[in-house]
Amino acid sequence: MWGRSALSRAGSFRPENLGPNALALVGNLCFTIFVLGVLIFTIIAATYQPEDPLFHPTTKMTDYLTSTIFNGTLTSDNTVSRTGEDLIPMNQTVFSNFINISDVETQKSEDGGDLGASDSESVPENCNGPLDCRDPELFHLMMRRTIEQFKDIHFYRFGKPVAGSNDSTCDMAWRFRPKEGKIAAFYKDYRRFVIARSENCSYSVVSVGEYHSGVNARKRKKKAGFEKTSKKQEAAGLPLLPVLGESANDSLPVVESENSFSRGKYLVYNGGGDRCKSMNHFLWSFLCALGEAQYLNRTLVIDLSICLNSMYTSSNQDEEGKDFRFYFDFEHLKESASVLDQAQFWEDWGKWQKKDHLNLYLVEDFRITPMKLQGLQDTLIMRKFGSVEPDNYWYRVCEGETESVIQRPWHLIWKSKRLMDIVSAIASRLNWDYDAVHIERGEKAKNKELWPNLASDTSPDSLISTLGDKLEDGRHVYIATNEPDTSFFDPLKDKYTTHFLDEYKDLWDESSEWYSETTQLNKGIPVEFDGYMRVSVDTEVFLRGKKQIETFNDLTNDCKDGINTCSAAAS
């Protein structure tokens, strides 16, 4: 048998057999490669975890929006989402036209002007009566006192004073920004002035109240007060700038009539795997839907109920029932784009769909591009997403050939006015004259393998040495940190006046305006000041410091994402 077997093998090498044997060998090899390829693809598909979509852009705009921003408190993840106001360029034409003391004196010398104040002057007969807060003389005095007292601020508009809480107080509002501000935005403040009158009827300002103490001047007025205008600015058609500190009007839009609803065209995204993901993921997908709606010239039907990812919650569990308006400026969105609340839409759809023969066009494949839907006349286009990730992520609609067609409208998403008002209140308490330091410790400081030097570089002794070369002694220093025990930084108090986020808890506690307004928005249920809110406020206060010292750029040579990742992060 051994001989026969050997002869059989030898026969396979006969010339007439070489061709078929070679073909069989190549076929077997190709089949093996194919099987291995399928196996590898299956393993990758089963274990694939897509990157945070915010970090997968192509345009310069999204490159800017998705660039890494430091993380403030609570988590070691990059949890802060950049929004549309971060895109607005700093335009010196807008910000150079501020009001000086000399402008107030010039306005005082002119007859009438743009003051919009009463023509009546103070006379001895009414010296003992209630203050006339409309008196131009008093208006000029209050403006001068404000400009002189707040030296780190540029003023752009003063509202006409109104009566305060009693006969000796007046409330006045103004628009301003810090002199060394790095954010392209205006701010609004309104304060209460205590006024004294002498026997000869001359006025003097006894005191100026705290931030937003002049509540009677809060209401917006279009043509009252004193403002310098620039013809160059008006002609330039410059972008709308946020005015932080104004009251929020985030009531839901409504359809005026059955006829208006039936004539409308709508787009709704249904289902999908985006829920309870990071806020960056949510925005990337939401702005894809909003961009498609604008491309198709349709109203986007949106679900204002958000599921907050566990990285932001005190329970460490995903939490449903959060409101979009807690985190973003819905007033700006509804005034700038056509949107409708989902609950309101389905109520109206239920009433009028059959009666008015309204059609629904269902799309169940994200690969059907917006370009293919452009000519549809159906009242409602519904994109329905399945249960298999990542193909059920909304942002998949805007990938591929669509990416060059659908532009995400970042300019429509601004941060919540209520959260930004807390930021302004903190900065105002620091008189807009402070430096800011980000000190990240937490789990990273404990991980010596990935961050070998972080713990020692952020120790009090090291911080005193490092900051001594960067900050002047005696400065007010706001510290954004995830170190739970802020007493850890007590040694810094010998050189600086330190401040932390929790020092300002009164701005969101049960007696605060934020608490009252969010509770009302949430149908009477109190709202937790959650982790995303904390890190948003912490970050924005940091960004308004005159000097900004960051952990991984200024305090340690360790890489933000671990050892040997600095070059990758830089690219």
VOGU-3710 file (C-alpha; in Angstrom, 3 decimals, decimal comma):
1> mwgrsalsra> 0,000/0,000/0,000  2,840/2,322/0,712  4,162/1,738/-2,805  0,788/2,331/-4,384  0,290/5,497/-2,449  3,650/6,775/-3,521  2,920/5,988/-7,156  -0,422/7,767/-6,872  1,219/10,901/-5,510  3,880/10,724/-8,181
11> gsfrpenlgp> 1,219/10,505/-10,837  -0,244/13,800/-9,747  2,899/15,490/-10,937  2,591/14,251/-14,471  2,656/17,081/-17,048  -0,960/16,522/-18,110  -2,103/16,970/-14,447  -0,180/20,154/-13,578  -2,750/22,563/-15,077  -5,844/21,180/-13,301
21> nalalvgnlc> -3,923/20,816/-10,041  -2,761/24,436/-10,196  -6,297/25,641/-10,840  -7,579/23,570/-7,925  -4,883/24,961/-5,644  -5,664/28,567/-6,626  -9,373/27,939/-6,155  -8,853/26,473/-2,692  -6,600/29,395/-1,739  -9,158/31,996/-2,902
31> ftifvlgvli> -11,937/30,213/-1,045  -9,831/30,156/2,117  -9,109/33,877/1,810  -12,821/34,562/1,261  -13,809/32,569/4,373  -11,179/34,373/6,461  -12,395/37,726/5,134  -15,999/36,952/6,064  -14,888/35,805/9,506  -12,832/38,964/10,119
41> ftiiaatyqp> -15,648/41,212/8,881  -18,134/39,435/11,165  -15,884/39,933/14,184  -15,369/43,621/13,390  -19,093/44,201/12,836  -19,937/42,537/16,136  -17,412/44,492/18,161  -17,350/47,823/16,310  -17,966/50,869/18,459  -18,161/53,997/16,288
51> edplfhpttk> -16,284/57,075/17,301  -18,206/59,916/18,848  -19,715/61,314/15,646  -18,807/64,851/16,618  -15,192/63,988/15,872  -15,793/62,854/12,288  -16,278/66,062/10,265  -15,034/67,206/6,883  -15,693/70,927/6,647  -13,749/73,708/8,334
61> mtdyltstif> -16,830/74,692/10,294  -17,230/71,310/11,855  -13,467/71,004/12,312  -13,697/74,043/14,551  -16,788/72,870/16,374  -15,376/69,446/17,029  -11,930/70,472/18,155  -11,171/69,204/21,632  -12,332/71,441/24,418  -11,230/70,912/27,981
71> ngtltsdntv> -13,430/69,027/30,384  -14,347/70,861/33,562  -15,906/68,880/36,368  -17,503/65,557/37,167  -16,262/63,350/34,341  -13,049/62,608/32,525  -14,784/62,422/29,165  -15,016/65,262/26,656  -18,573/66,078/27,595  -18,898/69,713/26,547
81> srtgedlipm> -20,545/70,302/23,177  -19,641/73,337/21,171  -22,629/75,161/19,727  -23,395/77,808/17,133  -22,342/80,875/19,094  -18,836/79,398/19,329  -18,625/79,856/15,551  -19,283/83,585/15,481  -16,072/85,460/14,638  -14,810/88,310/16,781
91> nqtvfsnfin> -15,625/91,418/14,742  -13,884/94,528/16,003  -16,290/96,775/14,091  -19,069/95,631/16,403  -17,182/95,743/19,673  -15,161/98,934/19,176  -18,228/101,173/19,216  -18,766/101,324/22,989  -20,015/104,190/25,168  -17,495/106,377/27,012
101> isdvetqkse> -18,010/108,975/29,739  -17,467/111,631/27,071  -20,385/110,213/25,071  -22,652/110,607/28,094  -21,538/114,208/28,566  -22,086/114,950/24,868  -25,542/113,441/24,987  -26,323/115,463/28,095  -25,476/118,707/26,332  -27,736/117,976/23,385
111> dggdlgasds> -31,388/118,870/23,384  -33,692/115,839/23,228  -31,401/113,295/21,524  -32,209/109,611/21,661  -32,760/109,496/25,375  -36,464/108,961/25,185  -36,727/110,554/28,618  -39,202/112,992/30,111  -38,956/116,664/29,140  -39,619/117,711/32,718
121> esvpencngp> -36,648/118,938/34,765  -36,181/118,772/38,515  -37,567/121,810/40,244  -37,570/122,699/43,943  -41,295/122,092/44,220  -40,941/118,349/43,669  -37,720/117,723/45,601  -39,535/115,914/48,389  -41,780/113,803/46,186  -41,094/110,422/44,636
131> ldcrdpelfh> -38,116/110,190/42,294  -38,822/110,764/38,633  -36,601/108,065/37,188  -37,272/109,467/33,714  -35,417/112,678/34,578  -32,568/113,067/31,995  -30,272/114,456/34,695  -30,740/111,325/36,776  -30,294/109,115/33,710  -26,922/110,723/32,951
141> lmmrrtieqf> -25,843/110,383/36,556  -26,700/106,670/36,624  -24,845/106,050/33,349  -21,745/107,882/34,583  -21,741/105,993/37,866  -22,089/102,650/36,049  -19,197/103,352/33,653  -16,971/104,550/36,490  -17,766/101,655/38,813  -17,363/98,782/36,364
151> kdihfyrfgk> -13,981/99,504/34,850  -13,477/96,082/33,214  -16,592/96,414/31,089  -17,448/98,126/27,803  -21,019/99,426/27,561  -22,992/99,465/24,313  -26,471/100,503/25,353  -28,276/101,904/28,381  -32,003/101,410/28,784  -34,212/104,164/30,098
161> pvagsndstc> -34,472/103,971/33,929  -37,742/102,919/35,523  -39,066/103,162/39,056  -37,559/100,707/41,536  -39,009/99,158/44,675  -39,648/102,435/46,536  -39,519/106,216/46,198  -35,708/106,364/46,423  -34,731/103,683/43,911  -34,535/103,407/40,136
171> dmawrfrpke> -33,806/100,340/37,994  -31,711/100,537/34,827  -30,582/97,958/32,261  -27,559/97,984/29,973  -25,891/95,937/27,285  -22,193/95,251/27,770  -19,279/92,902/27,298  -15,998/92,496/29,218  -13,127/94,587/27,842  -10,955/91,523/27,367
181> gkiaafykdy> -13,800/89,248/26,335  -12,939/86,369/24,038  -16,549/85,356/23,302  -18,473/87,004/20,436  -21,552/87,934/22,455  -23,223/90,786/24,291  -24,504/90,577/27,853  -27,448/92,220/29,568  -27,546/93,361/33,171  -30,142/95,329/35,113
191> rrfviarsen> -29,516/96,722/38,569  -31,210/98,721/41,279  -29,811/102,158/42,139  -30,428/103,807/45,490  -30,655/107,571/44,879  -30,341/110,418/47,366  -31,436/114,052/46,865  -29,946/117,037/48,588  -31,855/120,131/49,715  -31,055/121,848/46,422
201> csysvvsvge> -32,497/118,871/44,492  -29,169/117,533/43,215  -28,928/113,750/42,857  -26,294/111,316/44,101  -26,028/107,554/43,786  -25,816/105,915/47,202  -25,330/102,337/45,961  -25,687/100,030/42,982  -27,284/96,614/43,509  -26,036/93,159/42,592
211> yhsgvnarkr> -26,278/91,453/39,205  -29,884/91,410/37,913  -31,213/93,191/40,992  -33,114/95,803/38,955  -35,938/93,479/37,984  -38,281/96,269/36,882  -35,895/97,102/34,021  -35,728/93,518/32,804  -38,390/93,793/30,135  -37,001/94,240/26,631
221> kkkagfekts> -37,562/97,614/25,005  -36,731/98,339/21,393  -36,325/102,118/21,223  -35,724/103,452/24,690  -32,442/104,583/26,149  -29,036/105,586/24,838  -27,081/103,603/22,247  -24,210/104,370/19,891  -24,866/102,991/16,410  -22,402/102,358/13,643
231> kkqeaaglpl> -23,341/102,810/9,987  -20,472/100,495/9,038  -21,921/97,813/11,295  -25,416/98,188/9,848  -24,135/98,087/6,269  -21,928/95,078/6,853  -24,818/92,719/7,495  -22,991/91,151/10,424  -24,318/87,950/12,027  -26,767/88,003/14,890
241> lpvlgesand> -24,952/87,976/18,217  -26,324/86,339/21,355  -27,422/88,711/24,118  -26,864/86,781/27,329  -28,932/87,768/30,329  -32,258/88,394/28,620  -35,303/86,430/29,709  -35,990/83,187/27,838  -39,169/82,758/25,819  -39,193/79,057/25,048
251> slpvvesens> -42,922/78,515/24,653  -43,855/75,912/22,069  -44,797/77,026/18,544  -48,352/76,255/17,487  -50,059/75,872/14,129  -52,489/78,730/13,582  -55,271/76,793/11,874  -56,314/73,569/10,171  -55,661/75,200/6,816  -52,110/76,182/7,830
261> fsrgkylvyn> -51,389/72,671/9,070  -52,752/70,985/5,956  -50,762/73,234/3,615  -47,530/72,553/5,489  -44,820/70,029/4,624  -43,138/68,108/7,468  -40,217/65,805/8,224  -39,972/63,535/11,261  -37,267/61,098/12,378  -38,631/58,088/14,251
271> gggdrcksmn> -36,795/55,558/16,425  -33,097/54,819/16,077  -30,169/54,190/18,367  -29,220/57,774/19,187  -31,199/57,958/22,394  -29,216/58,126/25,653  -25,925/58,638/23,812  -23,527/61,489/24,619  -24,652/65,066/24,039  -22,117/65,342/21,208
281> hflwsflcal> -23,736/62,345/19,512  -27,206/63,812/20,046  -26,255/67,135/18,447  -24,506/65,521/15,499  -27,628/63,487/14,692  -30,141/66,226/15,516  -28,384/68,717/13,250  -28,388/66,160/10,437  -32,186/65,975/10,702  -32,472/69,762/10,915
291> geaqylnrtl> -30,190/70,163/7,903  -32,276/67,734/5,843  -35,487/69,527/6,811  -34,040/72,826/5,635  -32,779/71,247/2,407  -36,261/69,844/1,702  -37,919/73,102/2,828  -39,951/71,231/5,436  -40,838/71,794/9,082  -38,887/69,471/11,363
301> vidlsiclns> -41,063/67,698/13,914  -38,907/67,306/17,021  -39,131/65,413/20,279  -38,125/67,858/23,021  -37,751/65,016/25,512  -34,094/64,020/25,890  -32,557/60,959/27,496  -29,520/62,107/29,467  -26,561/59,756/29,277  -25,361/58,219/32,549
311> mytssnqdee> -22,036/60,094/32,338  -23,949/63,260/33,262  -26,271/61,923/35,975  -25,827/61,596/39,731  -27,509/58,176/39,610  -24,963/56,911/37,043  -27,952/55,663/35,051  -29,421/56,986/31,803  -32,297/59,293/32,673  -35,321/59,925/30,463
321> gkdfrfyfdf> -37,598/62,936/30,616  -35,061/65,736/30,291  -36,188/68,739/28,277  -34,229/70,054/25,281  -34,868/73,557/26,655  -32,860/72,811/29,816  -29,694/72,695/27,733  -30,262/74,714/24,549  -31,831/77,993/23,450  -35,166/76,922/21,999
331> ehlkesasvl> -36,257/80,528/21,449  -33,365/81,096/19,042  -34,092/77,798/17,270  -37,807/78,403/16,732  -37,206/81,984/15,556  -34,497/80,888/13,103  -35,910/77,619/11,739  -39,261/75,940/11,108  -39,776/73,429/13,927  -42,796/71,941/15,657
341> dqaqfwedwg> -43,110/69,976/18,876  -43,820/66,308/18,265  -46,710/66,046/20,740  -48,480/69,030/19,195  -47,890/67,718/15,677  -49,353/64,256/16,277  -52,378/65,778/17,996  -53,058/67,946/14,945  -52,263/65,071/12,580  -54,810/62,890/14,357
351> kwqkkdhlnl> -57,498/65,554/13,955  -56,947/66,471/10,308  -55,057/63,685/8,507  -58,077/61,687/7,336  -60,320/64,689/6,919  -57,890/66,553/4,683  -56,420/63,432/3,003  -52,876/64,108/4,184  -50,311/61,626/2,909  -47,369/60,034/4,720
361> ylvedfritp> -44,260/58,835/2,872  -42,265/56,249/4,838  -38,478/55,892/4,419  -36,853/52,932/6,164  -33,378/52,974/4,588  -30,901/55,694/5,584  -29,191/55,215/2,211  -32,163/56,897/0,511  -30,680/60,355/0,233  -32,440/63,687/0,780
371> mklqglqdtl> -31,786/64,413/-2,892  -34,107/61,540/-3,847  -36,836/62,938/-1,599  -36,675/66,488/-2,855  -39,576/66,266/-5,298  -42,055/64,552/-2,983  -45,344/66,364/-2,367  -46,555/64,189/0,528  -47,499/66,155/3,637  -45,219/64,107/5,894
381> imrkfgsvep> -41,963/62,301/5,248  -41,131/59,910/8,069  -37,664/58,415/8,341  -37,980/55,268/10,422  -34,807/53,807/11,917  -34,342/50,210/13,011  -32,656/48,579/15,981  -29,224/47,638/14,592  -26,410/49,997/15,515  -24,685/51,921/14,003
391> dnywyrvceg> -26,929/51,835/10,908  -29,822/53,194/12,960  -28,023/56,403/13,922  -29,681/59,477/12,464  -26,405/61,000/11,355  -25,934/58,158/8,847  -28,401/60,025/6,592  -25,824/62,797/6,175  -22,901/60,551/5,273  -21,525/59,637/1,844
401> etesviqrpw> -22,657/61,725/-1,104  -25,113/63,595/1,131  -22,268/65,041/3,193  -21,431/67,580/0,491  -25,093/68,569/0,069  -26,553/68,793/3,587  -24,870/71,419/5,732  -25,485/71,045/9,439  -26,960/74,397/10,612  -24,753/74,867/13,681
411> hliwkskrlm> -25,726/78,532/13,879  -29,243/77,477/14,961  -28,106/75,786/18,183  -27,096/78,057/21,047  -26,607/77,189/24,680  -29,448/77,627/27,155  -30,032/81,243/28,168  -30,703/80,123/31,711  -27,376/78,314/32,019  -25,539/81,192/30,387
421> divsaiasrl> -27,211/83,569/32,828  -25,631/81,586/35,681  -22,271/81,952/33,911  -22,767/85,719/33,645  -23,800/85,949/37,291  -20,622/84,162/38,433  -18,419/86,314/36,212  -20,202/89,455/37,437  -19,614/88,521/41,066  -15,943/88,317/40,128
431> nwdydavhie> -16,284/91,730/38,398  -15,170/90,111/35,132  -11,640/90,438/36,473  -10,322/86,959/37,203  -8,035/84,261/35,817  -9,134/80,663/35,341  -7,369/77,336/35,796  -8,538/73,885/34,738  -7,158/71,153/36,991  -8,083/67,622/35,970
441> rgekaknkel> -7,380/64,888/38,493  -9,911/62,155/39,316  -9,400/58,754/37,683  -6,664/59,995/35,403  -4,498/61,056/38,327  -4,857/57,539/39,770  -3,824/55,835/36,529  -0,019/55,976/36,596  0,354/53,854/33,463  -1,402/56,315/31,154
451> wpnlasdtsp> -0,746/59,534/33,086  2,457/58,969/35,055  3,006/62,594/36,076  -0,499/64,034/36,381  -0,960/63,432/40,119  2,351/65,040/41,069  2,052/67,880/38,522  -1,360/68,873/39,940  -0,377/68,603/43,604  -0,630/71,861/45,599
461> dslistlgdk> 3,161/72,310/45,763  3,556/71,834/42,011  0,617/74,120/41,263  2,049/76,913/43,402  5,342/76,623/41,542  3,823/76,379/38,046  1,163/79,042/38,495  3,686/81,414/40,045  5,175/81,875/36,571  1,794/82,371/34,919
471> ledgrhvyia> -0,476/84,302/37,315  0,116/87,399/39,410  -0,048/87,058/43,188  -3,315/88,210/44,727  -5,433/87,505/41,650  -8,941/86,055/41,834  -8,601/82,564/40,350  -11,549/80,414/39,266  -10,636/76,709/39,428  -12,557/74,264/37,241
481> tnepdtsffd> -11,755/70,789/38,522  -13,060/67,265/38,973  -11,302/66,974/42,334  -14,249/66,355/44,711  -12,474/67,770/47,776  -11,722/71,388/46,962  -9,901/71,807/50,283  -7,109/69,932/48,489  -6,266/73,299/46,907  -6,236/75,289/50,158
491> plkdkytthf> -2,449/75,930/49,960  -3,115/78,092/46,888  -5,022/80,544/49,075  -1,729/81,923/50,367  -1,126/83,449/46,924  -4,566/83,710/45,286  -8,242/84,183/46,081  -9,630/80,898/44,799  -13,188/80,207/43,639  -15,024/76,985/42,721
501> ldeykdlwde> -18,361/76,217/41,078  -20,099/75,099/44,274  -19,388/78,500/45,808  -22,276/79,753/43,681  -24,924/77,123/44,506  -27,418/79,864/45,338  -27,718/80,486/41,600  -29,463/77,136/41,091  -30,848/76,253/44,519  -34,536/76,301/45,474
511> ssewysettq> -34,621/80,086/45,909  -33,043/80,855/42,534  -34,622/82,166/39,376  -33,190/79,175/37,455  -34,923/76,725/39,806  -38,246/78,548/39,568  -38,232/78,794/35,769  -37,084/75,229/35,081  -39,627/73,845/37,552  -42,377/75,726/35,738
521> lnkgipvefd> -41,037/74,480/32,399  -41,055/70,931/33,801  -44,757/71,075/34,774  -44,088/71,759/38,431  -41,477/69,038/38,945  -38,132/70,341/40,297  -35,178/69,953/37,925  -31,813/68,653/39,064  -28,773/70,761/38,230  -27,184/67,758/36,551
531> gymrvsvdte> -23,691/66,880/35,436  -24,031/68,292/31,928  -25,287/71,592/33,321  -22,408/71,689/35,790  -19,747/71,042/33,199  -21,358/73,544/30,790  -21,348/76,324/33,375  -17,868/75,395/34,631  -16,487/75,476/31,103  -18,079/78,787/30,166
541> vflrgkkqie> -16,875/80,499/33,350  -13,392/79,171/32,606  -13,536/80,539/29,053  -14,313/84,032/30,348  -11,208/84,258/32,517  -8,664/86,877/31,475  -6,001/84,188/31,543  -6,861/80,526/30,979  -4,508/77,822/32,240  -5,315/74,280/31,075
551> tfndltndck> -4,193/71,012/32,624  -2,649/69,263/29,633  -1,288/72,336/27,910  0,123/74,240/30,844  0,364/72,161/34,033  1,701/68,774/32,919  3,562/67,186/30,022  1,291/64,134/30,148  -0,951/63,645/27,127  -4,655/64,298/27,555
561> dgintcsaaa> -5,649/60,872/26,188  -2,807/58,924/27,785  0,835/58,199/27,169  2,125/58,595/23,579  -1,102/60,176/22,302  -0,048/63,839/22,231  0,954/63,828/18,569  -2,290/62,105/17,574  -4,357/64,636/19,526  -2,475/67,518/17,943
571> s> -3,196/66,215/14,453
//
